Amino acid sequence: MFVLGMIKGTIIGMGIGVMSGLALKEVCKMKKKKDQISKTESDIIDPENS
């Protein structure tokens, strides 16, 4: 029973780790996309002001 509990805990822990890793990856992807958009907007705005 103890070994079964360890296996179950390991599977749950790995599942949580994978889910949090995917969530973190999506957050980084969204942040990178937002930074690219703001950089593009600033590139477009700067030539008009100069």
Secondary structure as the mmCIF struct_conf table of DSSP 4:
data_model
#
loop_
_struct_conf.conf_type_id
_struct_conf.id
_struct_conf.beg_label_comp_id
_struct_conf.beg_label_asym_id
_struct_conf.beg_label_seq_id
_struct_conf.end_label_comp_id
_struct_conf.end_label_asym_id
_struct_conf.end_label_seq_id
HELX_RH_AL_P HELX_RH_AL_P1 PHE A 2 ASN A 49
#
